[in-house]
């Protein structure tokens, strides 16, 4: 029997009873159509966007382990308030994993597909927490020679999000930007892009350890939101950089409001004339994550020329179109081991992904704790 006729796939099922169930299912691998290939998946990251589907707001203090070592099952209770938001996914066993990388083991009949036989490739398109993935050629990128699947596993979500931030900044006529939770894998990439492209970047972190990570890679402006001097430190960095757009991974609490307030103070420090409506400098905060699920609090001390909105990679890519996406993807491919290198603290199998001890670590989404799944490990 040839390799990869079927394989294990990680599934997330939310039952109408309010119980979340995570398990491994053996699924047949679809035969590739003309423009498709079959990839043996060897590396796929656990991103916050994946955790949203895998676990979401489930109460993991109620989690229980059952099944066997080869086929573990995790169950946990979903809070009632969260159930209402998730009506559309009830009683559906959903595959997880936005992106990944591996080796092509079978191909369809088209020349483009056949040219990929045996090659290491990166993929986007969901259902990556699986041993074998049948996928269209257009959704994969051949990895440069000397690049392993682990090097190319996080090739899409974080790199294109980071590039999307600097592109959005330019398109909306800002000259420098602010980023929160800034020592994350994505934040480190954003620093490397901004250093390389000469863009001013103000990094907001929550500890000295996180600040050290960024200083080590050459970040110039790093401010700690837990420091007593935070508002002054942030304002000074905004005056120096002229940053008027922010991308916020936190979402809840006062941080977005604090950023807008400091942008307003910075604008008034450099203003030529006074306006009782506040400065006419456009100040924008885009929330792109929810590390804090509480409500976003805005204390309106920043005039009337401001915006707070949501920002998501997929709608941004749809807006810029295929040619621009191609340009960004090309940049990622050429700087995969430098600007866009990802660092992982653990490599786990599918079974190990469903161990409560591991879930407790990666579900915290802590800076500096990134897991990589190798579905074919061992």
Secondary structure by P-SEA (a helix, b strand, c coil): cccccbbbbbbbbbccccbbbbbccccccccccccbbbbccccccccaaaaaaaccccccccccccccccbbbbbbbbcaaaaaacccccccbbbbbccbbbbbccccccaaaaaacccccccccccccccbbbbcccccccccccccccccccccaaaaaaaaaaaaaaaaccccccccccccaaaaaaaaaaaaabbbbbbbbccaaaaaaaaaacccbbbbccccaaaaaaaaaaaaccccbbbbccccccaaaaaaaaaaaaaaaacccccccccccbbbbbbcccccccccccccccccccbbbbbbaaaaaaaacaaaaaaaaaaaaaaccccbbbbbcccccccccccaaaaaaaaaccccbbbbbccccc
